[in-house]
């Protein structure tokens, strides 16, 4: 079972199971960034069939990728309606309050955008 959005993820339970597992283990910096994004109320909207969404999740590594504040938009009509109601028109889309970013973002870009003060050395990963 996927934890409710905003709830702390349980051990071994993915918040983004429809995207598939990330390929590499997460670093402490990647985990800290995900925790920061969750605390800020950031949401990551995506679709199960979206290769860019999988690429975005993969930038966080396995453990952090499983804790992303992910909202699936394309598995059911209810999900499509929810995402449509908030104006999601492209995947992936990151939303924080009234701000949004569309497309794959590097971890550095997400950190700057969300006001993350921690270090991201060695976890920036490939550019989009």
Secondary structure, 3 states (H helix, E strand, C coil): CCCCCCCCCCCCCCCCHHHCCCCCCCCHHHHHHHHHHHHHCCEEEECCCCHHHHHHHHCCHHHHHCCCCEEECCCCHHHHHHHHHCCCCCCCEEEECCEEEECCCCHHHHHHHHCCCCCCCCCCCCCC
